[in-house]
C-alpha cells in the first residue's frame, strides 16, 4: 500500500515545463525573469537545469513557474508512472531522432562518395586524354626528329660525298663572295 501511495504522489514534470514554456513562445531566460526564478544575472540557467532534470524545484518555485505560465501548479506535476511513461516516450523520440540523423549522415556520405567517384572518373578521363595528346605529340616529334635526322644525314652525306650539283653550288657561292 505504501508503494501505491508513493506512485500516486506528484512529482515535478520537466517535460511539461518545457512544453508549456515553448507553447507560449518563451525562452528560458524570459520564463526565469517572469517567474522570478533563478539569479538576476542569468535567470534562464535555473529553468534549463529544471528542464534537463539536473535540479528539482521547490513547491514554492513550482507555484511561481505555474503562475508565469498561466497554468495550475498541478499541470506541471505528474505521478511516478506518468513520469516513467513520459521518460520512455522521450527516450524513444530521442532514439528516433538519432536514427534519422544517422540515416541522413549515411545518405550524405553516400552522396559525397558518388560525387567523389564522378570526380575521380572525370580526372581519370582527363588524364587519359592528356596521355593520348602527349603520345600523339611524341609520335609527331618522333617523326619530326626522324625527318630532322634524315636531313642531317643527307647534309653529312653531301659533305662527304659531294655530288656535281653541290660542287657547282659551292663554286658559284665562293665566286659571288669574291666579287
N, CA and C atoms as a LAMMPS dump frame, in Angstrom:
ITEM: TIMESTEP
0
ITEM: NUMBER OF ATOMS
537
ITEM: BOX BOUNDS ff ff ff
-5.0000000000000000e+02 5.0000000000000000e+02
-5.0000000000000000e+02 5.0000000000000000e+02
-5.0000000000000000e+02 5.0000000000000000e+02
ITEM: ATOMS id mol type element x y z
1 1 1 N 0.813 -1.19 0
2 1 2 C 0 0 0
3 1 3 C 0.856 1.253 0
4 2 1 N 1.973 1.193 0.722
5 2 2 C 2.865 2.363 0.769
6 2 3 C 3.429 2.656 -0.626
7 3 1 N 3.695 1.59 -1.382
8 3 2 C 4.196 1.775 -2.749
9 3 3 C 3.165 2.466 -3.625
10 4 1 N 1.891 2.094 -3.446
11 4 2 C 0.83 2.727 -4.228
12 4 3 C 0.728 4.214 -3.913
13 5 1 N 0.872 4.564 -2.649
14 5 2 C 0.807 5.974 -2.251
15 5 3 C 1.982 6.733 -2.881
16 6 1 N 3.172 6.13 -2.873
17 6 2 C 4.352 6.783 -3.468
18 6 3 C 4.177 6.978 -4.973
19 7 1 N 3.575 6.01 -5.628
20 7 2 C 3.39 6.113 -7.066
21 7 3 C 2.377 7.185 -7.429
22 8 1 N 1.444 7.451 -6.545
23 8 2 C 0.44 8.476 -6.82
24 8 3 C 0.899 9.868 -6.374
25 9 1 N 1.984 9.913 -5.607
26 9 2 C 2.499 11.199 -5.153
27 9 3 C 2.959 12.008 -6.358
28 10 1 N 2.618 13.269 -6.428
29 10 2 C 3.009 14.048 -7.602
30 10 3 C 4.492 14.413 -7.59
31 11 1 N 5.054 14.392 -8.778
32 11 2 C 6.446 14.782 -8.997
33 11 3 C 6.472 15.902 -10.025
34 12 1 N 7.486 16.729 -9.916
35 12 2 C 7.657 17.781 -10.911
36 12 3 C 7.976 17.12 -12.249
37 13 1 N 7.311 17.581 -13.308
38 13 2 C 7.497 17.008 -14.642
39 13 3 C 8.241 18.012 -15.522
40 14 1 N 9.5 17.742 -15.755
41 14 2 C 10.341 18.659 -16.537
42 14 3 C 9.852 18.805 -17.977
43 15 1 N 9.253 17.751 -18.505
44 15 2 C 8.765 17.798 -19.88
45 15 3 C 7.562 18.726 -20.014
46 16 1 N 6.719 18.707 -18.999
47 16 2 C 5.557 19.608 -19.023
48 16 3 C 6.004 21.062 -18.922
49 17 1 N 7.026 21.319 -18.106
50 17 2 C 7.555 22.684 -18.002
51 17 3 C 8.011 23.167 -19.375
52 18 1 N 8.787 22.342 -20.053
53 18 2 C 9.275 22.738 -21.376
54 18 3 C 8.121 22.87 -22.37
55 19 1 N 7.16 21.961 -22.288
56 19 2 C 6.012 22.008 -23.192
57 19 3 C 5.263 23.338 -23.047
58 20 1 N 4.907 23.69 -21.824
59 20 2 C 4.151 24.929 -21.614
60 20 3 C 4.987 26.17 -21.953
61 21 1 N 6.278 26.099 -21.664
62 21 2 C 7.15 27.241 -21.982
63 21 3 C 7.238 27.454 -23.491
64 22 1 N 7.473 26.406 -24.24
65 22 2 C 7.599 26.537 -25.701
66 22 3 C 6.247 26.843 -26.341
67 23 1 N 5.168 26.325 -25.744
68 23 2 C 3.833 26.605 -26.269
69 23 3 C 3.534 28.105 -26.188
70 24 1 N 4.068 28.75 -25.201
71 24 2 C 3.846 30.194 -25.023
72 24 3 C 4.965 31.028 -25.643
73 25 1 N 5.839 30.369 -26.379
74 25 2 C 6.949 31.03 -27.091
75 25 3 C 7.822 31.849 -26.146
76 26 1 N 8.139 31.269 -25.004
77 26 2 C 9.011 31.923 -24.033
78 26 3 C 10.376 31.252 -24.042
79 27 1 N 11.411 32.048 -23.965
80 27 2 C 12.742 31.479 -23.798
81 27 3 C 12.921 31.127 -22.327
82 28 1 N 13.952 30.371 -22.019
83 28 2 C 14.227 30.032 -20.624
84 28 3 C 14.489 31.305 -19.822
85 29 1 N 15.214 32.229 -20.412
86 29 2 C 15.526 33.495 -19.75
87 29 3 C 14.236 34.281 -19.449
88 30 1 N 13.356 34.351 -20.468
89 30 2 C 12.103 35.097 -20.282
90 30 3 C 11.255 34.486 -19.173
91 31 1 N 11.162 33.149 -19.13
92 31 2 C 10.382 32.494 -18.083
93 31 3 C 11.017 32.745 -16.717
94 32 1 N 12.346 32.689 -16.662
95 32 2 C 13.041 32.954 -15.408
96 32 3 C 12.775 34.369 -14.913
97 33 1 N 12.783 35.337 -15.835
98 33 2 C 12.51 36.73 -15.46
99 33 3 C 11.057 36.896 -15.014
100 34 1 N 10.117 36.319 -15.777
101 34 2 C 8.685 36.465 -15.465
102 34 3 C 8.317 35.82 -14.13
103 35 1 N 8.963 34.687 -13.83
104 35 2 C 8.609 33.962 -12.604
105 35 3 C 9.445 34.413 -11.41
106 36 1 N 10.542 35.101 -11.673
107 36 2 C 11.424 35.499 -10.575
108 36 3 C 12.26 34.35 -10.066
109 37 1 N 12.428 33.325 -10.89
110 37 2 C 13.208 32.147 -10.513
111 37 3 C 14.626 32.317 -11.044
112 38 1 N 15.599 31.916 -10.275
113 38 2 C 16.987 31.963 -10.713
114 38 3 C 17.657 33.252 -10.314
115 39 1 N 18.903 33.375 -10.705
116 39 2 C 19.681 34.561 -10.345
117 39 3 C 19.298 35.735 -11.242
118 40 1 N 19.567 36.919 -10.765
119 40 2 C 19.237 38.113 -11.552
120 40 3 C 20.18 38.275 -12.734
121 41 1 N 21.409 37.73 -12.623
122 41 2 C 22.357 37.866 -13.73
123 41 3 C 21.977 36.987 -14.919
124 42 1 N 21.48 35.788 -14.651
125 42 2 C 21.054 34.904 -15.742
126 42 3 C 19.89 34.037 -15.268
127 43 1 N 18.675 34.555 -15.372
128 43 2 C 17.517 33.822 -14.852
129 43 3 C 17.166 32.56 -15.628
130 44 1 N 17.698 32.397 -16.826
131 44 2 C 17.372 31.219 -17.623
132 44 3 C 18.128 29.979 -17.213
133 45 1 N 19.208 30.133 -16.447
134 45 2 C 20.022 28.98 -16.056
135 45 3 C 19.212 28.004 -15.209
136 46 1 N 18.49 28.495 -14.235
137 46 2 C 17.694 27.615 -13.361
138 46 3 C 16.634 26.877 -14.164
139 47 1 N 15.993 27.573 -15.108
140 47 2 C 14.961 26.928 -15.927
141 47 3 C 15.591 25.792 -16.743
142 48 1 N 16.762 26.034 -17.307
143 48 2 C 17.473 24.99 -18.052
144 48 3 C 17.791 23.793 -17.186
145 49 1 N 18.224 24.045 -15.965
146 49 2 C 18.515 22.941 -15.047
147 49 3 C 17.259 22.141 -14.727
148 50 1 N 16.136 22.826 -14.538
149 50 2 C 14.869 22.131 -14.27
150 50 3 C 14.447 21.298 -15.481
151 51 1 N 14.572 21.875 -16.671
152 51 2 C 14.12 21.163 -17.881
153 51 3 C 15 19.964 -18.205
154 52 1 N 16.263 20.027 -17.87
155 52 2 C 17.158 18.891 -18.118
156 52 3 C 17.103 17.854 -17.004
157 53 1 N 16.367 18.15 -15.946
158 53 2 C 16.252 17.218 -14.835
159 53 3 C 17.472 17.214 -13.943
160 54 1 N 18.311 18.228 -14.024
161 54 2 C 19.513 18.29 -13.207
162 54 3 C 19.241 18.927 -11.841
163 55 1 N 18.07 19.515 -11.723
164 55 2 C 17.689 20.144 -10.455
165 55 3 C 16.171 20.059 -10.302
166 56 1 N 15.711 19.851 -9.078
167 56 2 C 14.274 19.775 -8.789
168 56 3 C 13.847 21.065 -8.089
169 57 1 N 12.791 21.714 -8.597
170 57 2 C 12.341 22.952 -7.942
171 57 3 C 11.549 22.666 -6.664
172 58 1 N 11.592 23.622 -5.736
173 58 2 C 10.77 23.541 -4.52
174 58 3 C 9.315 23.789 -4.911
175 59 1 N 8.395 23.434 -4.041
176 59 2 C 6.971 23.644 -4.312
177 59 3 C 6.662 25.124 -4.54
178 60 1 N 7.302 25.999 -3.795
179 60 2 C 7.064 27.441 -3.99
180 60 3 C 7.531 27.877 -5.381
181 61 1 N 8.628 27.314 -5.852
182 61 2 C 9.141 27.641 -7.197
183 61 3 C 8.189 27.118 -8.259
184 62 1 N 7.63 25.927 -8.038
185 62 2 C 6.661 25.363 -8.988
186 62 3 C 5.453 26.294 -9.088
187 63 1 N 5.017 26.845 -7.96
188 63 2 C 3.906 27.797 -7.969
189 63 3 C 4.24 29.045 -8.777
190 64 1 N 5.469 29.57 -8.627
191 64 2 C 5.886 30.755 -9.388
192 64 3 C 5.939 30.449 -10.889
193 65 1 N 6.461 29.276 -11.236
194 65 2 C 6.548 28.883 -12.655
195 65 3 C 5.144 28.737 -13.249
196 66 1 N 4.252 28.087 -12.499
197 66 2 C 2.875 27.884 -12.967
198 66 3 C 2.19 29.227 -13.187
199 67 1 N 2.4 30.161 -12.257
200 67 2 C 1.787 31.483 -12.4
201 67 3 C 2.323 32.204 -13.637
202 68 1 N 3.63 32.121 -13.878
203 68 2 C 4.228 32.776 -15.048
204 68 3 C 3.752 32.136 -16.35
205 69 1 N 3.463 30.835 -16.298
206 69 2 C 2.994 30.118 -17.491
207 69 3 C 1.473 30.149 -17.632
208 70 1 N 0.794 30.687 -16.641
209 70 2 C -0.663 30.794 -16.63
210 70 3 C -1.314 29.404 -16.653
211 71 1 N -0.769 28.504 -15.801
212 71 2 C -1.339 27.165 -15.629
213 71 3 C -1.461 26.899 -14.133
214 72 1 N -2.194 25.856 -13.776
215 72 2 C -2.275 25.448 -12.374
216 72 3 C -1.001 24.68 -12.028
217 73 1 N -0.53 24.765 -10.796
218 73 2 C 0.691 24.036 -10.411
219 73 3 C 0.593 22.54 -10.68
220 74 1 N -0.624 21.972 -10.545
221 74 2 C -0.794 20.532 -10.797
222 74 3 C -0.456 20.166 -12.242
223 75 1 N -0.604 21.151 -13.155
224 75 2 C -0.322 20.866 -14.563
225 75 3 C 1.178 20.69 -14.818
226 76 1 N 1.994 21.107 -13.888
227 76 2 C 3.444 20.901 -14.008
228 76 3 C 3.893 19.653 -13.253
229 77 1 N 2.937 18.916 -12.715
230 77 2 C 3.247 17.736 -11.909
231 77 3 C 2.722 16.474 -12.606
232 78 1 N 3.328 15.358 -12.285
233 78 2 C 2.896 14.05 -12.797
234 78 3 C 3.135 13.013 -11.717
235 79 1 N 2.437 11.888 -11.835
236 79 2 C 2.713 10.775 -10.929
237 79 3 C 3.97 10.065 -11.429
238 80 1 N 4.477 9.187 -10.6
239 80 2 C 5.694 8.456 -10.961
240 80 3 C 5.486 7.651 -12.246
241 81 1 N 4.336 7.014 -12.361
242 81 2 C 4.051 6.213 -13.56
243 81 3 C 3.975 7.097 -14.802
244 82 1 N 3.332 8.244 -14.661
245 82 2 C 3.264 9.174 -15.795
246 82 3 C 4.652 9.659 -16.193
247 83 1 N 5.478 9.925 -15.18
248 83 2 C 6.852 10.349 -15.47
249 83 3 C 7.633 9.268 -16.206
250 84 1 N 7.44 8.023 -15.752
251 84 2 C 8.138 6.91 -16.405
252 84 3 C 7.691 6.799 -17.863
253 85 1 N 6.38 6.897 -18.093
254 85 2 C 5.868 6.831 -19.464
255 85 3 C 6.405 7.99 -20.305
256 86 1 N 6.418 9.18 -19.718
257 86 2 C 6.929 10.348 -20.432
258 86 3 C 8.41 10.178 -20.748
259 87 1 N 9.162 9.685 -19.759
260 87 2 C 10.596 9.438 -19.971
261 87 3 C 10.804 8.431 -21.107
262 88 1 N 9.986 7.373 -21.121
263 88 2 C 10.104 6.369 -22.186
264 88 3 C 9.8 6.979 -23.556
265 89 1 N 8.738 7.759 -23.631
266 89 2 C 8.399 8.413 -24.906
267 89 3 C 9.512 9.357 -25.336
268 90 1 N 10.064 10.071 -24.368
269 90 2 C 11.164 10.991 -24.658
270 90 3 C 12.377 10.225 -25.192
271 91 1 N 12.726 9.134 -24.516
272 91 2 C 13.86 8.32 -24.964
273 91 3 C 13.614 7.756 -26.36
274 92 1 N 12.378 7.29 -26.625
275 92 2 C 12.053 6.776 -27.953
276 92 3 C 12.18 7.873 -29.002
277 93 1 N 11.692 9.055 -28.657
278 93 2 C 11.79 10.181 -29.592
279 93 3 C 13.248 10.535 -29.855
280 94 1 N 14.076 10.511 -28.809
281 94 2 C 15.498 10.821 -28.982
282 94 3 C 16.193 9.757 -29.821
283 95 1 N 15.832 8.494 -29.608
284 95 2 C 16.403 7.411 -30.422
285 95 3 C 15.985 7.554 -31.884
286 96 1 N 14.705 7.856 -32.093
287 96 2 C 14.225 8.05 -33.463
288 96 3 C 14.955 9.222 -34.109
289 97 1 N 15.153 10.274 -33.349
290 97 2 C 15.868 11.448 -33.872
291 97 3 C 17.305 11.081 -34.247
292 98 1 N 17.974 10.314 -33.372
293 98 2 C 19.336 9.866 -33.66
294 98 3 C 19.378 8.984 -34.905
295 99 1 N 18.386 8.084 -35.014
296 99 2 C 18.344 7.202 -36.183
297 99 3 C 18.155 8.012 -37.462
298 100 1 N 17.27 9.006 -37.409
299 100 2 C 17.069 9.865 -38.575
300 100 3 C 18.341 10.628 -38.911
301 101 1 N 19.005 11.129 -37.875
302 101 2 C 20.255 11.855 -38.094
303 101 3 C 21.31 10.934 -38.709
304 102 1 N 21.435 9.726 -38.149
305 102 2 C 22.404 8.766 -38.679
306 102 3 C 22.078 8.401 -40.123
307 103 1 N 20.784 8.219 -40.395
308 103 2 C 20.354 7.904 -41.758
309 103 3 C 20.696 9.058 -42.701
310 104 1 N 20.46 10.281 -42.238
311 104 2 C 20.783 11.456 -43.062
312 104 3 C 22.288 11.545 -43.293
313 105 1 N 23.059 11.249 -42.268
314 105 2 C 24.519 11.272 -42.412
315 105 3 C 24.957 10.2 -43.395
316 106 1 N 24.359 9.019 -43.306
317 106 2 C 24.695 7.933 -44.228
318 106 3 C 24.365 8.322 -45.667
319 107 1 N 23.165 8.879 -45.867
320 107 2 C 22.789 9.321 -47.215
321 107 3 C 23.742 10.394 -47.72
322 108 1 N 24.101 11.32 -46.833
323 108 2 C 25.019 12.398 -47.218
324 108 3 C 26.383 11.814 -47.583
325 109 1 N 26.845 10.845 -46.787
326 109 2 C 28.129 10.196 -47.073
327 109 3 C 28.088 9.462 -48.404
328 110 1 N 26.987 8.765 -48.666
329 110 2 C 26.844 8.067 -49.94
330 110 3 C 26.834 9.061 -51.096
331 111 1 N 26.143 10.168 -50.897
332 111 2 C 26.093 11.216 -51.923
333 111 3 C 27.499 11.769 -52.179
334 112 1 N 28.249 12.028 -51.108
335 112 2 C 29.615 12.525 -51.256
336 112 3 C 30.496 11.485 -51.94
337 113 1 N 30.274 10.205 -51.632
338 113 2 C 31.055 9.147 -52.278
339 113 3 C 30.789 9.121 -53.784
340 114 1 N 29.517 9.281 -54.156
341 114 2 C 29.181 9.306 -55.58
342 114 3 C 29.826 10.5 -56.264
343 115 1 N 29.786 11.649 -55.611
344 115 2 C 30.429 12.841 -56.172
345 115 3 C 31.921 12.59 -56.333
346 116 1 N 32.534 11.993 -55.296
347 116 2 C 33.963 11.696 -55.352
348 116 3 C 34.274 10.726 -56.493
349 117 1 N 33.425 9.698 -56.657
350 117 2 C 33.625 8.734 -57.739
351 117 3 C 33.521 9.412 -59.101
352 118 1 N 32.515 10.3 -59.256
353 118 2 C 32.362 11.012 -60.529
354 118 3 C 33.573 11.894 -60.81
355 119 1 N 34.032 12.586 -59.777
356 119 2 C 35.209 13.444 -59.949
357 119 3 C 36.433 12.627 -60.309
358 120 1 N 36.597 11.49 -59.646
359 120 2 C 37.731 10.61 -59.939
360 120 3 C 37.651 10.086 -61.37
361 121 1 N 36.438 9.727 -61.811
362 121 2 C 36.26 9.239 -63.182
363 121 3 C 36.591 10.349 -64.188
364 122 1 N 36.115 11.577 -63.899
365 122 2 C 36.436 12.7 -64.804
366 122 3 C 37.934 12.971 -64.825
367 123 1 N 38.567 12.898 -63.661
368 123 2 C 40.008 13.134 -63.564
369 123 3 C 40.761 12.07 -64.36
370 124 1 N 40.318 10.818 -64.234
371 124 2 C 40.949 9.725 -64.964
372 124 3 C 40.776 9.918 -66.471
373 125 1 N 39.563 10.33 -66.877
374 125 2 C 39.295 10.573 -68.286
375 125 3 C 40.185 11.694 -68.815
376 126 1 N 40.297 12.782 -68.028
377 126 2 C 41.179 13.882 -68.442
378 126 3 C 42.619 13.415 -68.562
379 127 1 N 43.053 12.587 -67.618
380 127 2 C 44.427 12.077 -67.65
381 127 3 C 44.648 11.208 -68.888
382 128 1 N 43.661 10.377 -69.217
383 128 2 C 43.773 9.533 -70.408
384 128 3 C 43.832 10.389 -71.679
385 129 1 N 43.003 11.405 -71.732
386 129 2 C 43.024 12.308 -72.894
387 129 3 C 44.373 13.005 -73.007
388 130 1 N 44.882 13.485 -71.867
389 130 2 C 46.174 14.161 -71.868
390 130 3 C 47.269 13.207 -72.303
391 131 1 N 47.189 11.958 -71.843
392 131 2 C 48.184 10.958 -72.216
393 131 3 C 48.152 10.712 -73.721
394 132 1 N 46.93 10.618 -74.281
395 132 2 C 46.805 10.418 -75.724
396 132 3 C 47.383 11.6 -76.485
397 133 1 N 47.098 12.824 -75.988
398 133 2 C 47.657 14.007 -76.652
399 133 3 C 49.17 13.995 -76.61
400 134 1 N 49.719 13.656 -75.435
401 134 2 C 51.172 13.609 -75.309
402 134 3 C 51.773 12.529 -76.2
403 135 1 N 51.113 11.366 -76.236
404 135 2 C 51.598 10.295 -77.111
405 135 3 C 51.517 10.727 -78.569
406 136 1 N 50.457 11.429 -78.916
407 136 2 C 50.312 11.925 -80.28
408 136 3 C 51.397 12.938 -80.606
409 137 1 N 51.694 13.837 -79.684
410 137 2 C 52.734 14.832 -79.94
411 137 3 C 54.104 14.18 -79.928
412 138 1 N 54.309 13.134 -79.099
413 138 2 C 55.587 12.426 -79.109
414 138 3 C 55.794 11.713 -80.437
415 139 1 N 54.721 11.096 -80.933
416 139 2 C 54.859 10.408 -82.217
417 139 3 C 55.106 11.429 -83.315
418 140 1 N 54.49 12.604 -83.231
419 140 2 C 54.771 13.667 -84.207
420 140 3 C 56.197 14.164 -84.057
421 141 1 N 56.649 14.328 -82.805
422 141 2 C 58.019 14.758 -82.573
423 141 3 C 58.976 13.696 -83.077
424 142 1 N 58.609 12.449 -82.878
425 142 2 C 59.476 11.363 -83.318
426 142 3 C 59.589 11.37 -84.834
427 143 1 N 58.457 11.553 -85.489
428 143 2 C 58.515 11.581 -86.945
429 143 3 C 59.231 12.844 -87.411
430 144 1 N 59.046 13.948 -86.679
431 144 2 C 59.783 15.177 -86.999
432 144 3 C 61.271 14.965 -86.788
433 145 1 N 61.614 14.296 -85.698
434 145 2 C 63.03 14.068 -85.428
435 145 3 C 63.607 13.077 -86.426
436 146 1 N 62.77 12.148 -86.869
437 146 2 C 63.242 11.243 -87.916
438 146 3 C 63.565 12.039 -89.178
439 147 1 N 62.651 12.963 -89.511
440 147 2 C 62.884 13.795 -90.693
441 147 3 C 64.113 14.672 -90.498
442 148 1 N 64.246 15.218 -89.287
443 148 2 C 65.411 16.058 -88.998
444 148 3 C 66.684 15.22 -89.077
445 149 1 N 66.615 14.013 -88.562
446 149 2 C 67.777 13.11 -88.638
447 149 3 C 68.101 12.768 -90.08
448 150 1 N 67.09 12.568 -90.862
449 150 2 C 67.314 12.271 -92.285
450 150 3 C 67.947 13.472 -92.978
451 151 1 N 67.482 14.673 -92.638
452 151 2 C 68.069 15.897 -93.213
453 151 3 C 69.532 16.029 -92.819
454 152 1 N 69.857 15.746 -91.563
455 152 2 C 71.247 15.83 -91.094
456 152 3 C 72.102 14.791 -91.811
457 153 1 N 71.557 13.594 -91.926
458 153 2 C 72.305 12.531 -92.613
459 153 3 C 72.545 12.908 -94.066
460 154 1 N 71.534 13.508 -94.673
461 154 2 C 71.684 13.926 -96.072
462 154 3 C 72.725 15.027 -96.195
463 155 1 N 72.712 15.977 -95.249
464 155 2 C 73.694 17.057 -95.279
465 155 3 C 75.092 16.497 -95.067
466 156 1 N 75.212 15.533 -94.124
467 156 2 C 76.512 14.913 -93.886
468 156 3 C 76.964 14.141 -95.121
469 157 1 N 76.004 13.473 -95.737
470 157 2 C 76.296 12.71 -96.949
471 157 3 C 76.768 13.654 -98.047
472 158 1 N 76.157 14.828 -98.146
473 158 2 C 76.536 15.8 -99.169
474 158 3 C 77.946 16.299 -98.897
475 159 1 N 78.297 16.466 -97.607
476 159 2 C 79.63 16.958 -97.278
477 159 3 C 80.694 15.91 -97.567
478 160 1 N 80.421 14.671 -97.293
479 160 2 C 81.411 13.625 -97.511
480 160 3 C 81.447 13.153 -98.959
481 161 1 N 80.289 13.084 -99.593
482 161 2 C 80.215 12.653 -100.991
483 161 3 C 79.523 13.738 -101.814
484 162 1 N 80.186 14.783 -102.065
485 162 2 C 79.522 15.863 -102.8
486 162 3 C 79.194 15.441 -104.232
487 163 1 N 77.979 15.755 -104.602
488 163 2 C 77.59 15.472 -105.984
489 163 3 C 78.043 16.644 -106.848
490 164 1 N 77.947 16.496 -108.157
491 164 2 C 78.395 17.531 -109.085
492 164 3 C 77.622 18.813 -108.891
493 165 1 N 76.291 18.751 -108.644
494 165 2 C 75.487 19.964 -108.487
495 165 3 C 75.868 20.708 -107.219
496 166 1 N 76.177 19.999 -106.131
497 166 2 C 76.534 20.685 -104.9
498 166 3 C 77.91 21.324 -105.03
499 167 1 N 78.821 20.719 -105.777
500 167 2 C 80.145 21.328 -106.013
501 167 3 C 79.985 22.61 -106.801
502 168 1 N 79.134 22.552 -107.805
503 168 2 C 78.88 23.753 -108.619
504 168 3 C 78.266 24.858 -107.751
505 169 1 N 77.37 24.478 -106.881
506 169 2 C 76.735 25.465 -105.993
507 169 3 C 77.775 26.121 -105.089
508 170 1 N 78.674 25.296 -104.546
509 170 2 C 79.72 25.837 -103.684
510 170 3 C 80.656 26.756 -104.479
511 171 1 N 80.996 26.351 -105.647
512 171 2 C 81.877 27.144 -106.503
513 171 3 C 81.246 28.487 -106.795
514 172 1 N 79.994 28.495 -107.188
515 172 2 C 79.276 29.738 -107.507
516 172 3 C 79.175 30.623 -106.244
517 173 1 N 79.014 29.994 -105.108
518 173 2 C 78.917 30.739 -103.871
519 173 3 C 80.235 31.448 -103.555
520 174 1 N 81.335 30.728 -103.718
521 174 2 C 82.659 31.293 -103.455
522 174 3 C 82.948 32.432 -104.435
523 175 1 N 82.575 32.242 -105.66
524 175 2 C 82.809 33.281 -106.691
525 175 3 C 81.995 34.528 -106.375
526 176 1 N 80.754 34.36 -105.914
527 176 2 C 79.906 35.507 -105.631
528 176 3 C 80.436 36.278 -104.413
529 177 1 N 81.094 35.612 -103.523
530 177 2 C 81.641 36.285 -102.342
531 177 3 C 82.896 37.085 -102.712
532 178 1 N 83.675 36.611 -103.655
533 178 2 C 84.892 37.297 -104.055
534 178 3 C 84.57 38.604 -104.766
535 179 1 N 83.494 38.629 -105.523
536 179 2 C 83.198 39.84 -106.263
537 179 3 C 82.429 40.853 -105.513
